[in-house]
Amino acid sequence: MKQFICILTFLVFILGSYSFAFGQSSKSDPDQGFRRILTEEKRENWEGNPEYWQFEDGILIGEVPEASPLRGNIFYRWEKEVTNFELKVEYRISSKGNSGIYYRSTASKENENVLLGYQADIDGANTYSGIVYENYEDRGHQILANRGQVIQVSEQDVPAEIGSVGQSEALATKINSDGWNSYHLIVRGDTIIQMLNGQVMCILIDRYTNRVKKGMLGVQLHQGPPMKVEYRNFRFKKLPG
């Protein structure tokens, strides 16, 4: 029954989003309708600390050096408001790295340079890669959807698992530990789909009354010991409301 609900939810969402690759987009051009929002030459509305974020050969590199361990999370962020969208981006991360893609994010009241919001998680050990994590100030820090889960959150902010897209361990085998990975986020209304390398990792239906419906995009360097994460090919498509 869970699997049936999962498949039904997924198909209904896909049919409602004509921009998805299995919909009305051209099969010969999976990036039809997308635009590049960050390159080494084009950084309009992007901001990040150059001590930790730099471009090299067209790749955005976030690195925590041996001499400067991080005492707090820092971000490279796109200071434009996004609501309903698709995002495609490729990443590569060191074995002990911890990063993530933030979306519908707000600035922390304590530190305007820190993003709070939904996060498509990334870690070098692939323990959490693919999950939906969030740290909005009014909701606290919590995992909303683990890898493999289809989660529906009630208006009262109570999550329930209503389906599955696979076992976490099996899905982890789709993630490259040493090479590049392709993240694809589909965010529309109360529904979020996160994919890695063409594989759905989890689905979140967030119906919490006070959920944040719009905000910034950004990528994270997590506080802690030395690490390195690389991002390239940021492609963005606005979806209808």
C-alpha positions as CSV (number, residue, x, y, z in Angstrom):
1,M,0.0,0.0,0.0
2,K,2.8,2.4,0.9
3,Q,4.5,1.8,-2.4
4,F,1.3,2.4,-4.3
5,I,0.8,5.7,-2.5
6,C,4.4,6.7,-3.3
7,I,4.0,6.0,-7.0
8,L,0.6,7.7,-7.2
9,T,2.0,10.8,-5.4
10,F,5.0,10.9,-7.7
11,L,3.0,10.5,-10.9
12,V,0.5,13.1,-9.9
13,F,3.2,15.6,-9.2
14,I,5.1,14.9,-12.4
15,L,2.0,15.2,-14.5
16,G,1.4,18.6,-12.9
17,S,4.9,19.8,-13.6
18,Y,5.4,20.0,-17.4
19,S,9.0,21.0,-17.0
20,F,10.1,17.6,-15.7
21,A,12.3,15.5,-18.0
22,F,9.6,12.8,-18.4
23,G,6.9,15.4,-19.2
24,Q,6.7,17.8,-22.0
25,S,10.3,18.8,-22.1
26,S,12.3,17.8,-25.2
27,K,13.9,14.4,-24.6
28,S,16.9,15.5,-26.7
29,D,17.4,18.5,-24.4
30,P,16.8,17.7,-20.7
31,D,17.9,21.3,-19.8
32,Q,15.2,22.9,-22.0
33,G,13.8,26.0,-20.2
34,F,16.7,26.1,-17.7
35,R,19.1,29.0,-17.4
36,R,22.5,29.2,-15.9
37,I,22.5,31.2,-12.7
38,L,26.1,31.0,-11.6
39,T,29.3,30.9,-13.6
40,E,32.8,32.2,-13.0
41,E,32.0,35.2,-15.2
42,K,28.4,35.6,-14.1
43,R,27.9,36.0,-10.4
44,E,25.1,38.6,-10.2
45,N,23.2,38.5,-6.9
46,W,25.6,35.8,-5.5
47,E,27.7,36.5,-2.4
48,G,30.2,34.5,-0.3
49,N,33.3,34.9,1.8
50,P,36.3,34.8,-0.6
51,E,38.4,33.3,2.1
52,Y,36.4,30.1,1.8
53,W,34.8,30.3,-1.6
54,Q,36.7,30.6,-4.9
55,F,36.3,29.8,-8.5
56,E,38.9,27.6,-10.3
57,D,38.5,26.5,-14.0
58,G,34.8,27.3,-13.8
59,I,34.1,25.4,-10.6
60,L,32.9,26.9,-7.4
61,I,35.2,25.5,-4.6
62,G,34.4,25.8,-0.9
63,E,37.3,24.8,1.2
64,V,38.0,24.8,4.9
65,P,41.9,25.0,5.2
66,E,43.9,23.4,7.9
67,A,44.8,26.7,9.4
68,S,41.2,28.0,9.6
69,P,38.7,25.5,10.9
70,L,35.2,26.8,10.8
71,R,33.4,27.7,14.0
72,G,30.1,28.3,12.2
73,N,28.4,27.4,8.9
74,I,29.1,29.7,6.0
75,F,27.3,30.0,2.7
76,Y,27.6,31.1,-1.0
77,R,24.2,32.3,-1.7
78,W,21.9,33.6,-4.4
79,E,20.1,36.6,-3.0
80,K,17.0,36.3,-5.1
81,E,13.7,35.0,-3.9
82,V,12.6,31.6,-5.2
83,T,9.3,29.9,-4.7
84,N,8.5,27.1,-7.2
85,F,11.4,25.9,-9.3
86,E,13.7,23.2,-10.5
87,L,17.4,23.3,-9.8
88,K,20.1,21.1,-11.3
89,V,23.7,21.3,-10.1
90,E,26.7,18.9,-9.9
91,Y,28.9,18.5,-6.8
92,R,31.9,16.6,-5.7
93,I,32.9,16.4,-2.0
94,S,35.9,15.2,0.1
95,S,35.4,12.0,2.2
96,K,35.0,13.9,5.4
97,G,33.1,16.8,3.9
98,N,29.7,18.1,5.0
99,S,27.7,20.5,2.8
100,G,24.2,21.0,1.3
101,I,22.0,23.0,-1.0
102,Y,19.7,25.4,0.8
103,Y,16.4,26.6,-0.8
104,R,13.4,28.7,0.2
105,S,15.9,30.0,2.8
106,T,15.9,33.0,5.1
107,A,18.7,34.8,6.9
108,S,19.2,34.0,10.5
109,K,18.1,36.7,12.9
110,E,21.4,36.2,14.8
111,N,23.7,36.3,11.8
112,E,22.4,37.6,8.4
113,N,25.2,35.7,6.6
114,V,23.8,32.3,7.8
115,L,21.0,30.7,5.9
116,L,18.1,28.8,7.5
117,G,15.8,26.7,5.4
118,Y,15.2,23.4,3.6
119,Q,18.5,21.6,2.8
120,A,19.3,19.0,0.2
121,D,22.0,17.3,2.3
122,I,25.4,16.3,1.1
123,D,28.1,14.5,3.0
124,G,31.3,12.6,1.9
125,A,30.3,9.5,3.8
126,N,26.9,9.4,2.0
127,T,25.2,8.9,5.3
128,Y,22.8,11.8,4.7
129,S,23.2,12.6,1.1
130,G,19.8,12.9,-0.5
131,I,17.7,13.7,2.6
132,V,15.6,16.8,3.3
133,Y,16.9,18.5,6.4
134,E,15.6,21.9,7.7
135,N,16.6,24.4,10.4
136,Y,14.1,27.2,10.2
137,E,14.1,29.1,13.5
138,D,10.4,28.3,14.3
139,R,10.7,24.6,13.5
140,G,14.1,23.7,15.0
141,H,16.7,21.4,13.4
142,Q,15.2,18.2,12.1
143,I,15.3,15.7,9.3
144,L,12.0,16.0,7.4
145,A,12.5,13.1,4.9
146,N,15.2,10.5,5.1
147,R,16.6,8.8,2.0
148,G,14.0,6.4,0.6
149,Q,11.0,8.0,2.4
150,V,7.9,9.7,1.2
151,I,6.9,11.9,4.0
152,Q,3.7,14.0,4.5
153,V,3.8,16.7,7.2
154,S,0.4,17.8,8.6
155,E,-0.8,21.3,9.1
156,Q,0.3,20.9,12.8
157,D,3.9,20.0,11.7
158,V,3.5,16.2,12.4
159,P,5.3,14.1,9.9
160,A,4.1,10.7,8.7
161,E,5.7,8.2,6.3
162,I,3.2,7.5,3.5
163,G,5.4,5.7,1.0
164,S,8.8,4.6,-0.1
165,V,11.1,5.1,-3.1
166,G,13.5,2.4,-2.0
167,Q,15.9,1.3,0.8
168,S,18.4,3.9,2.0
169,E,21.4,1.5,1.6
170,A,20.4,0.6,-2.0
171,L,19.9,4.2,-2.9
172,A,23.3,5.1,-1.5
173,T,24.9,2.9,-4.2
174,K,23.6,5.4,-6.8
175,I,25.9,8.1,-5.3
176,N,29.5,8.5,-6.4
177,S,31.8,8.6,-3.4
178,D,34.8,10.0,-5.3
179,G,33.4,11.7,-8.4
180,W,30.8,14.1,-9.5
181,N,27.1,13.7,-8.6
182,S,24.1,15.5,-10.2
183,Y,21.5,16.9,-7.8
184,H,18.0,17.7,-9.3
185,L,15.5,19.4,-7.0
186,I,11.9,19.9,-7.9
187,V,10.1,22.3,-5.6
188,R,6.5,23.2,-6.3
189,G,3.8,24.2,-3.8
190,D,3.9,21.9,-0.8
191,T,5.8,19.1,-2.7
192,I,9.5,18.6,-2.9
193,I,11.3,15.9,-4.9
194,Q,15.1,15.4,-4.5
195,M,17.0,13.3,-7.0
196,L,20.6,12.3,-7.3
197,N,22.1,11.0,-10.5
198,G,18.6,10.5,-11.9
199,Q,17.3,8.5,-8.9
200,V,14.6,9.8,-6.6
201,M,16.0,9.9,-3.1
202,C,13.0,11.2,-1.2
203,I,9.7,13.0,-1.5
204,L,8.4,15.5,1.0
205,I,4.8,16.9,1.1
206,D,5.0,19.7,3.6
207,R,1.6,21.0,4.6
208,Y,2.7,22.7,7.8
209,T,0.5,25.8,8.2
210,N,3.5,28.1,8.9
211,R,6.0,26.6,6.4
212,V,8.2,29.0,4.5
213,K,7.1,29.2,0.9
214,K,9.8,31.3,-0.6
215,G,13.4,32.4,0.0
216,M,17.0,32.3,-1.1
217,L,19.2,29.6,-2.6
218,G,22.6,28.8,-1.4
219,V,25.3,26.2,-0.8
220,Q,26.9,25.5,2.5
221,L,30.3,24.8,4.1
222,H,29.6,23.1,7.4
223,Q,31.5,24.1,10.6
224,G,34.2,21.8,11.7
225,P,37.5,20.3,10.4
226,P,39.2,20.8,7.0
227,M,37.1,19.7,4.0
228,K,36.4,20.6,0.4
229,V,33.3,20.7,-1.8
230,E,33.0,21.7,-5.4
231,Y,30.0,22.8,-7.4
232,R,29.4,23.4,-11.1
233,N,26.7,23.8,-13.7
234,F,24.0,25.6,-11.7
235,R,20.9,25.5,-13.8
236,F,17.5,27.0,-12.7
237,K,14.0,26.9,-14.0
238,K,11.1,28.8,-12.5
239,L,7.9,26.8,-12.2
240,P,4.3,28.1,-12.2
241,G,2.7,28.6,-8.9
